[in-house]
Amino acid sequence: MVLLFLSLAAVLGLATVMDGGWAALIVTAVWAVVAAVLYQKGRGRISTVSPKPERTVETLTSSPPRGGSYGSRCRGFCFVADCPPGVFR
């Protein structure tokens, strides 16, 4: 909201020395440059991130804790004392 009012103030300020259409065009061009710079920076940062969650894949492919499968007993809503050994410890 603040940026909107600052942009409007910039347009009105520039409109005192030039036509209002040109003032709006200049402010729009400044915002376009800011958007392009932020886009390039974000694109550079996102290319370094791996979309594959390594730890989650490793956890899911590992064998269940000792005592066998705990899927029938713990359905995600169990107390620590009720779960098989190794699940929440």
N, C-alpha and C positions, 0 to 999 in steps of 0.2 A: 504494500500500500504506500509505503514511504517512497519507493522508487517511482511509482506512478505520479505522485505529487511532485517529486523532484523533476521528473521528465516534463510534466506540464509547466512547472516553473521555468525550466530551461527553454521551452518553446515560447512561452510568453515573454521571457527576457530577451530572447533573440528576435522576437517579433517587433520589439521596439526599434530595432536598427535595420530590419529588412522585412520583406513580405512574410506573412504568417505561414504560407504554404512552404516556402523555402526553409523557414525555421523548423517546421515539423519534419521536413525531409532530412535536415541535418541531424536532428536528434534521433530520428529513425536510423540513419546511417551509423551513428555512434553506437546505438544498441545492436545493430547488425554486426559490427566489428567485435563488440564485447561477446556476443553470442558465438561468433566464429572462433574466437580465441578459446572460450570455455569448451566448445565442442572438440577442438583439436586436443586440448589438454585432457579432457575426459576420455577421448578415444585412445590416446597414448597410455593412459593409466589402465583402461579396461583390457588392453591387449596383453598386459603382463599378468592378469589374473587367470588362473586355471578354473574352468567351469566345473571340473570334476572334483567332488568333495572327497579327497583322499582318505581322511580318517573315517568318514562314514562308510565308504566302500570297504575299507579294511575291517571295520567292526562288523559289518553285515556278513562278510564272507568268512569270518573266523567262527570256530566251533562254539557252541553254547558252553557256559560254565560247567564245571564238574557237577554231576548229578543228573545229566541228561537235559532234555528239553524242558524249558520252564514256560512254554507258551500256554499249556493247558491250565497251569496253576496261577500264573501271573498274567493278567490281561492288561497291564499298564496301570491298574489301580489297586495295588496291594500295599500292605504295610511292610516295613522293612523286616519285621519279625516273621511274617508269613512267607516271605520269598525264599526260594532255595539258596543255598550258600553260593556266594560269589556274584549274585545279581546286583545288589546294592551295596556291596562291601568292597 
